[in-house]
Amino acid sequence: MKRAALLVALISVAAPISAQSPAWLEPYRPVADRLIAEAQSNDFTWRRLAELTDTFGNRLSGSETLEQAIDWAVDTMKKDGFDNVRKEPVMVPKWVRGAESLDLVAPVRQRLVMLGLGNAVGTPAGGIEADVIVVKNFDEMAARAAEVKGKIVLFNAEWVNYGVTNQYRTGGPSRAAALGAVAALVRAVGPTGLRTPHTGGTIYAADQPKIPAAAIPAEDANRLQRLQDRGVKIRVKLSMEAHFEADAQSYNVVGEIRGRELPNEVIVVGGHLDSWDVGAGASDDGGGCIVTWDALRLMKKLGLRPRRTIRVVLFTNEENGTRGGNGYRDQHMTELKDHVMLLESDGGIFDPQGFGFSGPAPAKATVAAIASLLKSIGADPVRDGGGGADIGPAGTAGSVPMMSHLAEANYFLIHHTPADTIERITPKQAGDNAAAIAVMAYVIADLPWRLGSEK
């Protein structure tokens, strides 16, 4: 989860859009109440997420577990009675973590907690042993540029938000390499947890050497900072077997409720089924997949078939390539003119906080009116700005209105860590988020007019 998380961080501070409750909305009120009541009547949504994460665990692109989860999703959607269930092929990168370790050599010998950054290169077979220079930001590194050559740079950037702090993970290694660093360490991109490192992709600059890069917990970064501040020499040994193998075959999973009157007009909801190779990928983004999927199941169970088609897409390879989103755009390019709205859930499924929206101004009022049906579960705010890494390619190419599903919690506390498990999510949260997406998607799909055609 990258650009989607940044989007959530940015739009969460925007002012809600206000709207009156128009007469056209009233027939949808009992439908919304039925969907919410059904979602809250049991813990089905949570149990299906548990089935995904317990059975398959984490699901890195190119892994056998991801492809097994994809096949399970296809089979299960068919059992749910969805229309046109299928796999759409996408070739994905296959990055392999391999064995890895980080050891403090001086002032004492101790094993440190670490996670190699996604897409990073490995070390030579014997590892890299070097002195460490700790910097708090890029400006400090530039001021101490003469000290960097031959050292391992540790970026001890305190958590501000994902957009601000993530730059050290994505761009820090190449900026350190430009000054002669032999490896880079990055303080975990998130609030201080229980000594949990956060992985996530790094992006190498084409014009700089690729150096090994890993994340360490905030607690370890602060310890090394204090040692440096006392004038103590710090030396570590980093060993990483990380490497890429040949691209692998993967798939986006697609299932639908076919529209009763305008089946060629499509509303897309979804999340990404792949995850990083730690934890269980429950919040990033198994939960987003399950609540968007379950939105359709709720409609199916209640016998609701809207005017337009609602399509759930479980995207592949969001985390280290976004090829699923790009593949969907490319495979559906000629149909994008018939896409009415795209909604992505990739910010956790904790307490519902509403939606972000990007599209024509009159359409915002329509969406805000629909969201008012969700006040009882706290999902009624609608804020400016909506989209995500997976729906962005199609939304941009087709000028399609986009929405982000928003939920509130310490999402970034567990983001890309071994702690991303279902224990962080309650059954009520899972059900409420499925209900919010079901109501929003159903009403947009059933409107007498096409969203975005408002005057």
C-alpha angles and dihedrals in degrees: 000000000000123000091023091058091048089052092052090050092051100044095045090078096048122107118260118252113244124218139170120237104254126206093249090064097060098079088057095055096083090044090053091048091052092050092048093046092050092049091049096045094081144001096255096126093052093045092052090052089049089051090053097046097037094049101041107016115193117005115205117184111268093024128125091233092059092052091047090052090050092053090047091052092051093049093046095048088053090052088051087059098244120162125245096005109183149143118246111204123241129169111227136190117258112215115178120203099199123178116333140173143168121208130187107227100177143064082014136347113258139141114249127204114252147155122202113238116253116264090015122143121243130246125253113280093268094047128236121284116189145136117273128233115196120209130175098210145353092272092059091048090051091050090052096039093129090062097052104074112106093006137105110247118217114199104208096185112163117232114268102152135312095269095052102037100038091071089078092057097044100038106015099088094054093045090051091047090054088064094047102267115157096209140355135226122196128200109241110278100235142053116308107280133173095305091296120158118213120220123197137139126305121202118218120213111238093228098051134070115266109241129185114267133190141171125237129190121269090246093058092044090053091048092054090045091055092048091052091047088056091052094251117151112241122203127173140177117223121194122183131165093191116147145145125251128193117302113274134218114255138154147221110232116226131188131163150195100217115229117248097219110011104028094161092061107084137201111195125205126173155112137220122281096198121084139177115280097258131076116005101286091241098144097023093072122312089089093054090051094048098046093048090045091047091051087068092043090055091053091047093050092051093046094245116155113173128209092257132043119267113206126192116205123191101199125212128219103016094140103058108013115004088224092139093062092043090047092052090052093049096046093047100035095121091049098049091094086066095049108107101184140353121209126187129193109198107128102080131277101251122124107341115253102177130250144303117225134199117184144077115341095240090053089057090063090052092051092046090052091051090048090057086073087067099057093111091064097038095250097115102100115101116193134188115266126048136174141084146213095277101042095035097084094052094038093052095043093048099033087236121166110254133204136194121209108225130206131171128229141094089297094155091051088075100022112134092353137117086254093070096109135130092260087082092062127068125215090242092054091050093049095044093052092048089051093049092052092043093054095045095046095043097051093045089049092048100043115129086232131041115263107254095031092090117123 
